[in-house]
Structure formats: structure tokens, C-alpha cells
Amino acid sequence: MRSIWLSPSHQDTDFPLPHSLDTKITLFEDRVLGWKLDIANQLINGGQEKSPMRHSGFAVLDIVFSYFEMIAKYEDGFTGRKSEEYFKKGVYSVFPELKYNPSPAETPLSPVGNVVSLIDIVLDLMYDGIRCGLYHSGITNGKIFLTGEINTPMAFDLKLQMLIVNPHLLVPKLKIHLHSYIVRLRDVNNTDLREKFERRYD
């Protein structure tokens, strides 16, 4: 009987059944990297003696924007839907700096309101404009701009009310986040995190 690929690097004959938790973690990491993030990174940044592919930005976002909802559900051990809620939780997990909650005295007013409303605008643009736009319409919706000319994965233009995304930097950011999550999962002392992961995986 022909072997079945469980991930880019592993076949069903590589591991005894039932799979241990460590095996599940290995397969999960290999799947997310080998079938998503590494492919997206090669498209946008090149690698393995291949040049980046021109105009691959939207395809790359199509590949990687499922990461946010997926990772948040694994972190919580959540097995239901609640796509928007978990997408936004995933964004906070990858970009924890967005959770900064200053006191009213520290919150300067701007043309778009306070810091909280600004974060809401950014999250809505990410979810409705990119995630839902790409998945349901095949293109982003609203004020979304892709460029390789900014030095952060994402930025928000206050004046234009536009979300600017640099896919060249976003993909490596997600790979770093995944690596950190896997390191925590492999720590046997993180029993709660490991139990939640396995609940979602199973």
C-alpha cells in the first residue's frame, strides 16, 4: 500500500499510531511551514536559488491570512467557528503591541478618535478588507495598499485611513510567531497550552 504524506516531510509510516502529542506538534509545524508559510515566503522573498515572483503579494496574503484565526483557535483549544473573533485574537497574538491600553490621560485624541477606535479600524480593515475580501471576492476590499517600501509588516496611514501591508515582512513575522508557539508547545511544563493544542488538533 502506498504511503500517505501527512506533511511535506513526513509520511504515515514515519510514526506509530496513535500519534503522540510530540508527533502532532511535529506534523502541525511541518504543515504550517511547508504547505503555507515557506511557500508564501519563497513567492514574495525568493529562496533556494529562486527569485521572488512579481505581483505575488495578493496571492501571498491569500495564503497567510488564514494564520491568524488558525493560531488563535489552537492557542485557545477552540473547536467552533467564531471566525471574526478568533481572527482578531490571532492578530493580537502575532502583534501583542496592539493590546496596549493607555489610561485616558495618556490617550491623545486624533481625527479618528482614541487609540481603541484606531485599533478597531485596523482590525476591521484586516478582517473585512483583507481576509474576507480575498476569500470571498478574490481581491481586497476598502483602503488596503500593498508595498515593499515600509519597514514594518503593517502600518496605518491616519490621513488616508489606509492600511498598508508589506508582505515581504509579514511572512517572516508569522514564521517567527509560529516558531515561538512551537517552542512553548514543546515545553512539557506548559500543560494547559499543550492540552488546548491537542484538543484543537484532534
C-alpha positions in Angstrom: 0.0 0.0 0.0 1.3 3.4 -0.9 2.4 5.7 1.9 0.4 8.9 2.6 2.1 12.2 3.1 0.9 13.7 6.4 3.1 16.8 5.9 5.7 17.9 3.5 8.5 16.0 5.3 6.6 13.0 6.9 4.6 10.0 5.7 2.1 8.0 7.7 4.7 5.2 8.1 7.1 7.6 9.9 5.2 7.5 13.2 3.4 4.7 15.2 -0.3 5.0 15.9 -1.8 6.5 17.9 0.2 9.7 17.3 1.8 11.1 20.5 1.4 14.8 21.3 5.0 15.4 20.2 4.3 13.8 16.9 1.2 16.0 16.5 3.3 19.1 17.2 5.9 18.0 14.7 3.2 17.4 12.0 1.5 20.7 12.7 4.7 22.7 12.5 5.7 21.0 9.3 2.3 21.5 7.7 2.1 25.2 8.5 5.6 25.9 7.4 5.9 23.5 4.4 2.4 23.9 2.9 1.9 27.6 3.7 4.5 30.0 5.2 7.6 28.7 3.4 5.8 28.7 0.1 4.5 32.2 0.7 8.0 33.3 1.7 9.5 31.9 -1.4 6.9 33.6 -3.6 7.5 37.0 -2.1 11.1 36.9 -1.0 12.7 34.2 -3.1 14.9 31.4 -1.8 16.5 28.1 -2.7 18.1 29.8 -5.8 14.7 31.1 -6.9 13.8 34.7 -7.4 10.7 36.3 -5.9 7.7 36.2 -8.1 6.4 39.6 -9.4 2.9 40.6 -8.4 2.7 37.7 -5.8 1.6 40.0 -2.9 -2.1 39.2 -3.1 -1.5 35.5 -3.5 0.8 35.6 -0.5 -1.9 37.3 1.6 -4.4 34.7 0.4 -2.0 32.0 1.7 -1.1 33.5 5.0 -4.1 35.4 6.3 -5.7 32.2 7.5 -2.8 32.0 10.0 -4.4 34.5 12.5 -7.7 32.7 13.1 -6.0 29.3 12.9 -3.3 30.1 15.5 -5.7 31.7 17.9 -8.0 28.6 17.9 -5.1 26.4 18.6 -3.9 28.6 21.4 -7.4 28.5 23.0 -8.2 24.9 22.1 -11.4 26.2 20.4 -13.2 23.8 18.1 -16.1 26.0 16.9 -16.4 28.8 14.4 -16.5 32.4 15.5 -14.2 33.4 12.6 -14.0 37.2 13.2 -13.5 36.9 17.0 -10.6 34.4 16.6 -9.1 36.2 13.6 -8.8 39.3 15.8 -7.4 37.2 18.7 -4.8 35.9 16.4 -3.8 39.3 15.3 -3.3 40.3 18.9 -1.2 37.1 19.4 1.1 38.0 16.5 1.1 41.7 17.3 0.7 42.0 21.1 1.7 45.6 21.0 -1.8 46.4 19.7 -3.2 45.4 23.1 -1.6 48.5 24.7 -4.4 50.1 26.7 -3.3 53.5 27.9 -5.0 55.5 30.6 -7.4 58.2 29.5 -4.8 60.8 30.4 -2.3 59.1 28.0 -4.7 58.8 25.1 -4.3 61.7 22.7 -7.3 62.5 20.5 -6.8 62.3 16.8 -9.0 62.8 13.8 -10.2 59.2 14.0 -10.8 59.2 17.8 -8.9 57.5 20.5 -6.4 54.6 20.4 -9.0 52.0 20.9 -11.1 53.1 18.0 -8.0 53.3 15.8 -7.2 49.7 16.7 -10.7 48.7 15.8 -10.4 50.4 12.4 -7.2 48.5 11.7 -8.7 45.1 12.9 -11.8 45.7 10.7 -9.6 46.5 7.7 -7.6 43.4 8.2 -10.7 41.1 8.7 -13.2 42.7 6.3 -10.8 44.3 3.8 -8.2 41.5 3.5 -9.4 38.2 5.0 -13.0 38.4 3.8 -12.1 40.4 0.6 -9.6 37.8 -0.6 -11.6 34.8 0.4 -15.0 35.9 -0.9 -14.2 38.4 -3.7 -10.7 37.4 -4.8 -9.4 40.9 -4.1 -9.0 43.1 -1.0 -11.9 45.4 -0.1 -11.5 49.0 1.1 -8.4 51.0 1.7 -5.7 48.4 1.6 -2.3 49.1 0.0 0.5 46.5 -0.6 4.1 47.7 -0.8 7.6 46.6 0.0 8.6 50.2 0.8 7.7 50.3 4.5 10.0 48.9 7.2 7.2 47.1 9.2 4.8 44.3 8.3 1.9 46.7 8.5 1.2 50.4 9.1 -1.8 52.6 9.2 -2.0 56.0 7.4 -4.1 58.2 9.6 -4.6 60.9 7.0 -5.8 58.5 4.3 -7.4 56.0 6.7 -5.5 53.3 4.8 -3.9 50.0 6.0 -0.5 49.5 4.4 0.8 45.9 4.3 4.4 44.8 3.4 4.0 41.1 2.6 7.8 40.8 2.4 8.0 41.4 6.1 4.6 39.9 7.2 5.5 36.4 6.2 8.8 36.3 8.2 6.9 37.8 11.2 4.4 34.9 11.1 7.2 32.4 10.8 8.8 33.9 14.0 5.5 33.7 15.8 5.0 30.1 14.8 8.5 29.2 16.0 7.8 30.8 19.4 4.5 28.9 19.7 6.1 25.6 18.8 8.9 26.2 21.4 6.2 26.8 24.1 4.3 23.8 23.0 7.4 21.5 23.3 7.9 22.7 26.9 6.3 19.8 28.9 5.6 22.3 31.7 3.1 24.2 29.6 0.4 21.6 30.2 -2.5 23.9 29.6 -1.2 25.2 26.3 -0.4 21.6 25.2 -3.9 20.3 26.2 -5.5 23.1 24.2 -3.4 22.5 21.2 -4.3 18.8 21.2 -8.0 19.5 21.6 -8.0 21.6 18.5 -5.7 19.3 16.6 -7.8 16.2 17.3 
